[in-house]
Amino acid sequence: MDSSVMQCIKVRTDFFENYYDVPAEAKADVDAFVDDITALGESSTDAQAFEASFASGGYQERFNALLVRCTPKAYQMTAEDKAYSKEVSKQMREESGSSIAKDIANDVLDYARVMGEEELIAQRRKAMIKDGTYDEYTRASNAADIVEESVGFFGKLFKKKK
């Protein structure tokens, strides 16, 4: 068997050993999968042929289905991993911290503006009802809407066709 093909097989089989705990009910299926891809590797001339057969032969779907049945192993972060994680977190806070604060401030201002406008509209409506002009206002605004829709309709009807 070609060494590159052996490496392709090893990557997939080591994946189960290094990153997943295989439960007893899935052990037979995993072993059968390993046997099948080993046989596929023995019949492949090179890594490219193996990968093409692996993808087209349904082995990738089997691999993914087996991973779902297994339990991921807990990962212990090394000191370097923790330092890198803290550095990335710090960079993210620096890059997005000011934009997050700006977004929050803009959202609060926008909310206050909308609530203020709604309150003004409600107060005007109450005043118009109290004065008795709300009914006239409603009729006038409805008439204006009808005229606007009619002008739009006739404008489209008589519009020059290209």
Stockholm file with secondary structure:
# STOCKHOLM 1.0

chainA/1-162         MDSSVMQCIKVRTDFFENYYDVPAEAKADVDAFVDDITALGESSTDAQAFEASFASGGYQERFNALLVRCTPKAYQMTAEDKAYSKEVSKQMREESGSSIAKDIANDVLDYARVMGEEELIAQRRKAMIKDGTYDEYTRASNAADIVEESVGFFGKLFKKKK
#=GR chainA/1-162 SS CCHHHHHHHHHHHHHHHHHEECCHHHHHHHHHHHHHHHHHHHHCSSHHHHHHHHHHTTHHHHHHHHHHHSEECCCCCCHHHHHHHHHHHHHHHHHHHHHHHHHHHHHHHHHHHHHHHHHHHHHHHHHHHHHTCHHHHHHHHHHHHHHHHHHHHHHHHSSCCC
#=GC SS_cons         CCHHHHHHHHHHHHHHHHHEECCHHHHHHHHHHHHHHHHHHHHCSSHHHHHHHHHHTTHHHHHHHHHHHSEECCCCCCHHHHHHHHHHHHHHHHHHHHHHHHHHHHHHHHHHHHHHHHHHHHHHHHHHHHHTCHHHHHHHHHHHHHHHHHHHHHHHHSSCCC
//
